Structures are given as C-alpha cells and as structure tokens.
Amino acid sequence: RSRILSQEELDDEIWEQRELCISKLAAATRDELELREREQQLRADREEHFRQMRAIEVEDHVGFGDFPMLQSRYQLLRLLSRSVHMTIYRAFDLSSLRHVAVRTHIVDPKATDPEERLKSASNEATVLRDAKHPGILGLLDHFNHESHAFATVWELLDYDPLDMYLRRNGVLPEKEARGIVMQLLSMLRCMEAKELRVDPLDLGPPNLLVRAGDVKVSGMGFFSQLRRAEPSRGNRSIMRSASGLTEAQTEPCGRSNLVAALDEDAWLGDWTKAAIRAIGATLHEMLFNRPPVAPEPGAALQLPDCHKTSAECREFLCHVLDRERRLSLAEVSQEPFVAPPARGRPRRAGATGIAHPPLF
C-alpha cells in the first residue's frame, strides 16, 4: 500500500521536477540555438554555391579571355569582379613581384567629353595614390587602356566584403562594430583634410573590406569622373571573395528607403554629412543584420530591441540617422560612442565590455 507523502516531501518532489524541467529546457534551447546557427551557415553556403555556379560560366566569356600582359608589367591571372562598366582581375606585378588587382573602367563613348573624363580620372588617381591612409585600399598605379578605357592597379588583400562576412558569421559584437566606425570616421577626417571626396554610397557593406577588426574602403568612391560613368546602382555584378567567384547585387547602401536618400545631392552638397549617415546605416546593419528603415515624417527612428547594445550606441545611431539633424564630422566626433572618455561622458564598462582605467 502506497504511503501518503507529507507536505514537505511533496514540496521536495515538486522542486526536483521543476529543476529537471529547467535543465531539459536549457538543453533544448541550446540545441535549438545550434540548429539555427547551422541553418544560417547552410543558407549562406547554398547562396554562395548557386552564385558561383553562374559566375564561373561568366568567367569563360569575358574580354581578355587569353589574359594578356598589360603595360609589359601586369600579367592578368583570374577574373575577380565584373559589372557593366568595370572589370577587376587578379594579376601579378612583374616589377614588384607581388599579386595586385587590376581594374579596367570603360567610359561610355557616347558620354559628353569622354577624353576629358579620362584625363580628369587620371588626375584624381594621381592625388589618391599620394593620399595614403590605413582605411583606404592602396592605389599603386594607373594608366590609359585602349580607347575610352582607364585602368587602375590596387593592392590585393585577403579581406572579405562586409556583407558576405555578416551573412556568414551573423551580427558583430558592439565593440568590433565600434572599432570599424571609428576607422571610417578617421578616414573621412583624412579625406576632408586633403580636400578629397568619397561617394557616401560606397561606404556600405558591399564596398567595405574587413578582416580581424580591420576595415578598408575599396577606393572606387573617390573617382567622381568614373563614378559618373557608372549606371544605376541596381545592376548585378560578378565578384570573387576570399572563398571564390560570386554574383552580387551592386547596391552598396540602397537597400532601404532611408539610405536611398543618399543620392546625387549628397555629392554636390556637403558630402561628409551624407557619408556620416551612410556609416550609421552600416553600423545598424552590423549590429542588427538588416538596414535601417526610415520612419514616417515627424516620427522618431525605431531601433530593434537588443539587450547587447549600449545606450551610447543606440543614441549614436539615432543621432547620425536623423535626417533633420544631419551631423557634421566635428559634431559626430563628440558623440560619447566614438569620442575619448575625456571629451565625451565616461564610458561605462557595459558599453564595450571593458572598463577603461585612467591613463594617469
């Protein structure tokens, strides 16, 4: 005959069953998280595989099919990227004995003064070659190529485009994203001091190269003449990343109605303010894995709920993405999220995960 349990024994039995349920729930949650991560990785691998299938077919039908030598110095090796007006090749520099990237730019012969555009592009390349900065892909050489074409030679680095990196690895920690933003702001200050411009649309994830927290701008946004020769930003291109040749949509920052406001007016007006908003949109995508959405007129920008982002970070995003405020480069440098603790508010340990002790 079963014994009647006392109230204390019942409470102990209930507690034991509750703890067992909590343990099983934690194990199921962990397994679900692992399956979601695996699903995300498989989705990225599947997309890359399908792109490579089509891109490899394209590689066999491009110009320079026999991969000749240019300028008796640059031996073309493989196709890296192809769009309507630009083709990028992996090449070997027989003079410096290293691998480089050769980009050929075709100026529409029907455009107004194509020869003048090529001459202006050559002048811009000369200035950019001397304007060295750690956040800009190094321009090594440039020369005219055939008729209505211009070639530039860039350093070749084993970096990944930021958009592919995010698809493969998910969102970035706030500390790493903050470091990328600070590097981009440093590059903007350098370009402004040298009286150079960068197209704000080229500060989006497809045109940013990252590796181990280091970021570099691909460099094409500095050529106003060649940028004018490009068609609309919605064209498809073929691009080879570190893992292979892939097909990509060349829409650097145009995936939302908020970033679509970065148009030709930004280039003709105060380009730095538009560039700052483009950096804010890139930060949003690094933290939340999706571009920001413009609010209704008069409404505040709504950020996704995420307990991993600090108050300074969310305040920074709201300020730089505000179309009414349009922060200048000097104003954004005073934001606590990117300013040194002496200039902004003292940074809390939760903002980046590390408490910064005083230097003295």
Buried (B, 14 or more C-beta within 10 A) or exposed (E): EEEEEEEEEEEEEEEEEEEEEEEEEEEEEEEEEEEEEEEBBEEBEEBBEEBBEEBBEBBEEEEEEEBEEBBEBBBBBEBBBBBBBBBBBBBBBEEEEEBBBBBBBBBBEEEEEBEEBBBBBBEBBEEBBEBEBEBBBBBBBBBBBEEBBBBBBBBBBEBBBBBBBBBBEEBBEBEBBBBBBBBBBBBBBBBBEEEBBBBBBBBBBBBBBBEEEBBBBBBBBBBBBBBBBBEEBEEBBBBBBEEEBBBBBBBBBBBBEBBBBBEEEBBEEBBBBBBBBBBBBBBBBBBBBEBBEBBEEEEEBEBEEEEEBBEBBBEBBBBBBBEEEBBEBEBBBEBBBBBEEEEBEEBEEBBBEEEEEEEE
